[in-house]
């Protein structure tokens, strides 16, 4: 209980206010530590204080951050490990997708639908953006004792496709998807009031896209990958975009 959970605590007392468990009984290494994003939005015609997370297990959740009530549970990449949702909107693991001695095909793989790279939300578009990976892998158990290795098994081989997903926070539906040319690690994201999304791709590029349509606008190769999220700031009337890649910082004047 509380493992791989989003937990709200009362700051003055430390007492738990509510919790939501994106990955109950995880045996696939899908730690749910992905960055939760806080924003204010509208659900059922009423203003709400919300929390959204694209979790490593491939599922997207929108919660009321005051009460923990679930509004949206949906896939942001294709998954095959659940039997559905419980009354709280939490995925129900399918025992048939537990790691097995002969192996079992599971989506996503152990790296997950997203890893540690931060997502972003744009109040202007109402879209939540996540640099995602659709993947499959075989999960095995090599030791059939009561304490099998690792997090429940072992992963061998995988197929993956990297893409940038734009999700409607009200429904969880994908508004647009931009597939990257190759699979691999992706960078963090930044959305701006100028209707832009900045992203890192698997080929070491920093890419600017139209936040509404997903159309790529420009890119620059940084020679090494970025896992952090870009930031933007203003100095002496000039707006800058700053991103770290490898052991270097790159700054661009907007």
C-alpha positions in Angstrom: 0.0 0.0 0.0 1.2 3.5 -1.0 4.0 2.0 -3.1 4.1 3.7 -6.5 1.4 6.1 -5.4 0.6 9.8 -5.7 0.2 10.9 -2.0 -1.1 14.1 -0.6 -0.1 15.1 2.9 -1.3 17.9 5.1 1.8 20.2 5.3 1.2 21.3 8.9 0.8 17.8 10.4 2.2 15.4 7.9 -1.0 13.4 8.0 -2.2 11.7 4.8 -5.0 13.5 3.0 -5.5 11.0 0.1 -3.6 8.7 -2.1 -4.0 7.2 -5.6 -2.0 4.2 -6.8 -1.2 4.2 -10.6 0.6 0.8 -10.5 -0.9 -1.5 -7.8 1.3 -4.6 -7.2 3.9 -3.6 -9.8 6.2 -6.4 -10.9 7.5 -4.7 -14.1 9.7 -1.9 -12.7 7.1 0.9 -13.5 8.0 3.1 -10.5 5.3 5.9 -10.6 7.7 8.8 -9.8 6.9 10.7 -13.0 6.5 14.5 -12.5 2.9 15.4 -11.4 1.7 18.7 -12.9 -0.6 21.0 -10.9 -3.0 23.3 -12.8 -6.4 24.7 -12.7 -9.0 23.6 -15.2 -12.6 22.8 -15.9 -14.3 19.4 -15.4 -18.0 19.0 -16.1 -18.4 22.7 -16.5 -16.9 23.5 -13.1 -13.5 25.0 -12.2 -11.3 22.5 -10.5 -7.8 22.4 -8.9 -6.2 19.5 -10.8 -3.2 17.2 -10.8 -2.1 15.2 -13.9 0.4 12.5 -14.3 1.5 10.5 -17.3 2.8 7.4 -15.4 5.5 5.1 -16.4 3.0 2.2 -16.8 1.6 3.9 -19.9 -1.5 5.4 -18.3 -2.5 9.1 -17.9 -4.4 10.2 -14.8 -6.2 13.5 -13.9 -7.1 13.9 -10.2 -8.7 16.5 -8.0 -5.7 17.6 -6.0 -7.9 18.6 -3.0 -9.8 15.4 -2.7 -7.9 12.8 -4.8 -11.0 12.1 -6.8 -10.2 10.6 -10.2 -11.6 12.3 -13.3 -9.5 10.6 -16.1 -7.7 7.3 -16.5 -6.6 6.6 -20.0 -3.7 5.1 -22.0 -1.3 7.6 -23.5 0.5 4.6 -25.2 -0.9 1.2 -26.0 -0.7 -1.2 -23.0 -1.8 -4.8 -22.4 -1.2 -5.5 -18.7 -4.5 -4.5 -17.2 -8.0 -6.1 -16.8 -9.6 -2.7 -16.6 -10.1 -0.1 -13.8 -11.3 -0.3 -10.3 -13.9 2.1 -8.7 -11.1 4.6 -7.9 -9.9 4.7 -11.5 -6.8 2.7 -10.7 -5.6 0.0 -13.2 -6.3 -3.6 -12.2 -3.2 -5.8 -13.1 -3.8 -8.8 -15.2 -2.2 -11.9 -13.6 -1.6 -13.4 -17.1 1.0 -10.6 -17.7 3.1 -11.4 -14.6 6.7 -12.4 -15.5 6.8 -16.2 -16.2 9.3 -18.9 -16.7 8.4 -19.4 -20.4 8.1 -15.6 -20.8 5.2 -13.3 -21.5 4.8 -10.4 -23.9 4.1 -7.1 -22.1 3.5 -3.5 -23.1 5.1 -1.2 -22.1 8.6 -2.6 -21.4 10.5 -1.9 -18.1 11.5 1.6 -19.3 7.8 2.4 -19.4 5.6 4.7 -21.5 7.7 7.5 -20.1 10.7 7.6 -17.8 12.0 10.5 -15.7 11.8 13.2 -18.4 9.4 16.0 -17.3 6.1 16.6 -19.2 4.4 20.0 -19.6 0.9 21.4 -19.6 -0.3 24.4 -21.6 -3.3 26.4 -20.2 -3.6 28.1 -23.6 -4.3 24.8 -25.5 -5.6 22.7 -22.6 -3.2 20.0 -23.6 -0.8 17.9 -21.6 2.3 16.9 -23.5 4.5 13.9 -22.8 7.5 12.5 -24.6 6.4 8.9 -24.7 7.5 5.5 -25.9 5.3 2.7 -27.2 7.1 -0.6 -26.5 6.8 -4.4 -26.0 9.2 -6.8 -24.3 9.3 -10.3 -23.0 9.3 -10.7 -19.2 10.8 -13.9 -17.7 11.4 -15.5 -14.4 14.6 -17.5 -14.1 14.2 -18.4 -10.5 10.8 -20.1 -9.5 11.5 -19.8 -5.8 9.4 -17.7 -3.5 11.8 -14.8 -4.1 12.4 -14.4 -7.8 15.1 -12.0 -9.0 14.7 -8.3 -9.4 11.3 -6.6 -9.4 9.5 -9.8 -10.2 11.3 -11.1 -13.2 13.7 -10.1 -16.0 13.2 -8.3 -19.3 14.8 -9.5 -22.6 14.5 -7.9 -26.0 12.1 -5.2 -26.9 10.5 -3.2 -29.7 9.8 0.5 -29.3 8.5 3.6 -31.0 9.2 7.1 -29.6 6.7 9.9 -30.0 5.5 13.2 -28.5 1.8 12.9 -27.4 -0.6 15.8 -26.8 -3.5 14.8 -24.5 -6.8 16.6 -23.8 -6.8 16.7 -20.0 -10.6 16.6 -19.9 -10.9 13.3 -21.7 -7.4 11.8 -21.9 -7.8 11.5 -25.6 -4.7 12.1 -27.8 -5.2 15.3 -29.7 -2.1 14.9 -31.8 0.9 12.6 -32.0 4.3 13.3 -33.5 6.5 10.2 -34.1 10.2 10.6 -33.8 12.4 9.1 -36.6 14.1 6.6 -34.3 13.4 4.9 -30.9 15.5 5.9 -27.9 15.6 8.2 -24.9 13.7 11.5 -25.2 14.2 14.9 -23.5 12.0 16.9 -21.2 9.4 19.3 -22.4 8.6 23.0 -22.2 5.3 24.7 -23.4 5.1 28.5 -23.7 2.4 31.2 -24.0 3.6 31.7 -27.6 1.9 28.4 -28.6 5.2 26.4 -28.7 6.4 23.1 -27.3 10.1 22.5 -27.1 11.2 18.9 -26.9 14.3 16.7 -27.1 14.2 13.8 -29.6 16.2 10.5 -29.6 18.6 11.9 -32.2 20.0 14.6 -29.9 17.9 17.4 -31.5 16.1 20.2 -29.7 12.8 20.6 -31.6 10.2 23.4 -31.5 6.7 22.4 -32.5 3.3 24.2 -32.8 1.5 23.4 -29.5 -1.9 23.2 -31.2 -1.2 21.1 -34.2 2.2 19.3 -33.4 3.8 20.7 -36.6 7.6 20.9 -36.3 8.8 24.4 -36.8 12.6 24.2 -36.3 15.3 22.0 -34.8 19.0 22.2 -33.8 21.3 19.3 -33.1 23.0 19.4 -29.7 25.4 16.5 -30.4 24.3 14.7 -27.3 21.0 13.8 -25.6 19.0 15.9 -23.2 16.9 14.4 -20.4 16.1 17.6 -18.6 13.4 20.1 -19.6 14.3 23.4 -21.3 13.6 26.7 -19.5 12.8 30.2 -20.8 13.5 33.6 -19.2 13.9 37.2 -20.1 17.0 39.4 -19.6 17.3 43.1 -20.8 14.3 42.7 -23.1 15.4 39.5 -24.8 13.8 36.2 -24.2 16.1 33.2 -23.9 15.7 29.5 -24.2 18.2 27.4 -22.2 18.7 23.7 -22.3 21.4 21.3 -20.9 22.8 18.4 -23.0 25.6 16.3 -21.8 28.0 18.5 -19.9 27.0 21.7 -21.7 24.4 24.4 -21.6 22.9 25.9 -24.8 21.2 29.2 -24.8 19.2 30.6 -27.7 17.7 34.1 -28.2 14.1 33.9 -29.1 
